């Protein structure tokens, strides 16, 4: 994967910068400050807590993932059963960011939370989202939204800059998780060092479905709550 060598560090953009599409096409990911205001972050966090307490217990078990100790690791499909998240998934400003950056018409596909709890948060093994689209005529993009500060010690995302240019890397199954796919450790070891995307609460990262990425576990005393919206993309408009 020769093109993944980081020739520069990713910089933090404003959401309306003209350089966003160029950076996305070159790097496979753009980092953006203030995608959500402090008030919006607090509102989303409160609704995630409400959903987990009152709605999740009555939903199918596979709508959530848990850590080994039972702590909540993540939740899926929130927009299907909760009006707040239905409305959040339909936000025109978030869709507009995706479309301006990618130059394509975007359609919301799914929503997920990532809880990464303090001390026990497990790693997200290195992978490409596009592995889940193999055999389907779907192109996707992931808008990750930080609801806590994400730092190197609490499991910030790691990106292999430019890796989207190299296509799909071989993935294998993950023991104990019949759904998840990950790049084999020996292949990851052969890659150059990743960029650690330390982002403050309210910031966002939009990444290509062929972007190689992952995150370490959280051994710190601080949680790293985040959510992601996945969009499918129509053919390029520019």
PyMOL commands that set and color helices and strands:
alter all, ss='L'
color gray80, all
select helices_A, chain A and resi 2-4+20-27+38-58+61-63+78-81+83-89+92-102+129-133+163-166+185-189
alter helices_A, ss='H'
color red, helices_A
select strands_A, chain A and resi 12-13+29-32+64-66+72-76+106-114+124-127+140-146+157-159+171-174+177-183+195-197+204-208+213-215+226-233
alter strands_A, ss='S'
color yellow, strands_A
deselect
rebuild
show_as cartoon
